[in-house]
Each structure stands twice: as structure tokens, then as C-alpha cells.
Amino acid sequence: MPLGLIVSSLGRAMRRKRISSLDILSSKRAPRDYYKGKNCKPTGFHTRKGGYVIVDEKLPRFVVPDLTDFKLKPYVSQCARDLTASTTSTTTAESTENKS
């Protein structure tokens, strides 16, 4: 065999994708009864007759503080502009003049 054929076959073998057990295990590569899920906690349990009972202790509870007198708004636009009270009052006055 010429040297070129040996080198090219070695190169092809090195470029081949390795099939190893270190790949990410998904439901397509696993046995039939494998269910990976989405890392969510169950909120209840299945009954014998096919129903589902929600357990109140398993439901998530969110503790939210009272934000009535909080200065910041919940959303900040990426293209925020500086608005003052005088410019907003003049624009509302102009829009009311245009309507009438």
C-alpha cells in the first residue's frame, strides 16, 4: 500500500465522531421506559384510577414584599429616555389641544 493511502485512512479515522458513553443521555438514546423530565418537582400524586391529587404542601409559595411606595419600576426599557415632569405635561397639553 502506498504511504498516501495509509495516511489518508488514518486521517479519516481520527476525524470520525467518537461514539462514547459520555454523551448526554436523552430519552432517544436510553431504554424505552426512561423519562428524563424537566427538573420539576411533583405537586401531587397519581391515584389508582388514573386521577391526580394536588397536595397543598407541595405547591410553591412565593413571598413577595409590599412595593406600594417603592421608587423603581418593575421594567426598564433598553432604550430608556430621560423624561421630566415638565416635558410630559407639555406633551399632554399639546395632545389635548390637537384633539379639540
N, C-alpha and C positions, 0 to 999 in steps of 0.2 A: 504494500500500500504506500502510495506517495505520502510524503510528510504533510502536504497541504490538506489532504482528506482527514488525516488524524487530528490536526489542529482544529479544523472546522467542526468536526464531530464533538471534540472536547468543548469548544465554544458554545455549541448548541446545548450540550448537556448542562453547562453552567448557567445558561440563560433560562432554562426551564423553570417553571414555577414549582417550588417545593410544596408537596402535599404533606403537611405535618399535623400533629395533634394540637399544636399551639394556636391554630386558627380560632377565631371567635365562634363559640358554639351557638348555633341558631336552631330553630325548630326544623329547618330544612336539612341540616346535617346531623340531626340527632334521631333517636328512635321515635317511633310513632306516638308514644304516649308522653313525650317530652313537651312541657309547656313552660316557656321562659317567663312570660308575664312582663309587666312594665314597671316593676318595683313599687307596686302599690300595696297598701295594707288592706286586708279584707274588712268590710264594715259589718259583716254578719256571718251567717252560715246557711248552708243548703239543708232543706228538710228532706225526709224520705220520699215525699210525694212530689218532689220537683219544685217546691216553693223556695223562697229566700226570706229569711228573717233578719231584719236590721237590728243590731244591738246598739242601744243608745250610748253605752260606754265606749264603743269603738269608733264613734263618729268624731271627726276632728273638731276641736273647739278653738276658735280664733279670738284672741284677746286684743281688742282694738281700743286705743285710748281716745278720750274725748278731744276732738280737734276743732271745737267751735271757735275759739279765739286764736287759732294758730295763724301765723303771718304767711307762711308759704302755701302755694297752691299745689295740688296733687300732680299736676302735669306741667312740664316745662318744654316748650317747643324748641326744636333745633335751631330755628331762625327767629329767635326772640328779639323783639324790638323794645326800645325804651319808650314807654308812654307815660306822660304826666297827666295829671288831672285836668289841666287847662286845655291840652290838645284834645282829650276825649270829650270835654264839654263843648268845645267849638265845633267838633265834627258832628255831634248830635244836634247842635243848634242849626248847623247848615243843612243837615238832612231833613229836619222838620220844616225849614223854610222852603226847601225844594219840593216837599210833598204838598204844601199849601199854595 
